[in-house]
Amino acid sequence: MTEPADGQAPDATNAGPLPGMRRFGALFGAVVAPTSFVTGLMYYFGLNQAWWFYAYFGVDATLLGLGTTDYLVISVDALFVPMVVTATVGLTAFWGHDLLRSRLAAGARSPALRVLVPALGATGALLALSGFWTVLDNDFFLRHHLAIAPLSLAIGVILLAYALQLRRTLPPDALRPDPPTPTQDPDEPGDGQRAPQPQPPAQHRLAPRPEWAAVAEWAVVFVLVGLSLIWAATDYAASVGRARAQQLVARLPTSTTAVLRSERSLSIDAPGVRELRCADATSGYPYRYEGLVLVIQSADQYVLLPRTWQPRQSVALVIPRTASVRLEFVLHTEGGALSRTSC
């Protein structure tokens, strides 16, 4: 199966996905299982968001023993907005393409096509060049804007590929200006007759493109767009991780208090955290620490923050989950006072 050669006019009603694209999709699906591919992406984005969330507090996320399920659940937060936006833009693009196909099938040869195709190509080239330049130059101005550089590269490549597909799909004369109406000459054929047009010699016609070239072309497009979208989603996941950490810090004053009890003194020295020792000698957990908020309990670790935690002014606590420590939770009251538990 081969694609139409440049300069040939395929059937406008069959302007759907090119054979090369369909062939590449079949090969990709045979090599990579869709479920495994999606699961891997979700794991990657969840890992990214978790890393930046805990890095905001100075905690290395790899110490927490988060599992695959944890990362998959976390990734939903990072991927929800990008997936909704991508699906909406993709659906709009499909509808626009179907509208264009219907006009081509009806025989419409609008002058707008002569402007649309070059405009798409020029815009795509500018966006792709800007995104590609950002890869080479870390000081390029697009680098300082969230996800703009990778989206510029992805959209640019897509526009270039689509403009090229339109160029191959449309008849050769569809993008040429309408010829001026000639003055009737008595020696020319009369009304209803048309002088034969010279045809290019057979040796000057382009040979059909081989299938491997079409598959390789769509593979390159897929790689560039896929890597660009992963780049954009990675930046977005990092931004979401930091934003969720900042939201948590803003809620600390009214969050549920975690009272940490211990068999031995933990020597916790953090602003806003008090160490109390029970006078009852028979208490199994004589040491009591107040002013903490639980962030997560993962595997065998507790991550706790002081209620007055501030960036670069306080510490995050990672306490091993053992039988020598115990947590008690105290709800925050409307008046702001904390109810106390007995020693």
Stockholm file with secondary structure:
# STOCKHOLM 1.0

chainA/1-343         MTEPADGQAPDATNAGPLPGMRRFGALFGAVVAPTSFVTGLMYYFGLNQAWWFYAYFGVDATLLGLGTTDYLVISVDALFVPMVVTATVGLTAFWGHDLLRSRLAAGARSPALRVLVPALGATGALLALSGFWTVLDNDFFLRHHLAIAPLSLAIGVILLAYALQLRRTLPPDALRPDPPTPTQDPDEPGDGQRAPQPQPPAQHRLAPRPEWAAVAEWAVVFVLVGLSLIWAATDYAASVGRARAQQLVARLPTSTTAVLRSERSLSIDAPGVRELRCADATSGYPYRYEGLVLVIQSADQYVLLPRTWQPRQSVALVIPRTASVRLEFVLHTEGGALSRTSC
#=GR chainA/1-343 SS CCBCCTTCCCCGGGCSSCHHHHHHHHHHHHHSCHHHHHHHHHHHHHHHHHHHHHHTTTCCGGGGTCCHHHHHHHHHHHHHHHHHHHHHHHHHHHHHHHHHHHHHHTTCCCTHHHHHHHHHHHHHHHHHHHHHHHHHCTTSGGGGSTTHHHHHHHHHHHHHHHHHHHHHHSCGGGGSCCCCCCCCCTTSCCTTCCCCCCCCCGGGSCCCBCHHHHHHHHHHHHHHHHHHHHHHHHHHHHHHHHHHHHHHHHHGGGSCEEEEEESSCCCCCCTTCEEEECSCTTCSCCEEEEEEEEEEEETTEEEEEETTCCTTTSCCEEEECCTTEEEEEECBCTTSCBCCCCC
#=GC SS_cons         CCBCCTTCCCCGGGCSSCHHHHHHHHHHHHHSCHHHHHHHHHHHHHHHHHHHHHHTTTCCGGGGTCCHHHHHHHHHHHHHHHHHHHHHHHHHHHHHHHHHHHHHHTTCCCTHHHHHHHHHHHHHHHHHHHHHHHHHCTTSGGGGSTTHHHHHHHHHHHHHHHHHHHHHHSCGGGGSCCCCCCCCCTTSCCTTCCCCCCCCCGGGSCCCBCHHHHHHHHHHHHHHHHHHHHHHHHHHHHHHHHHHHHHHHHHGGGSCEEEEEESSCCCCCCTTCEEEECSCTTCSCCEEEEEEEEEEEETTEEEEEETTCCTTTSCCEEEECCTTEEEEEECBCTTSCBCCCCC
//
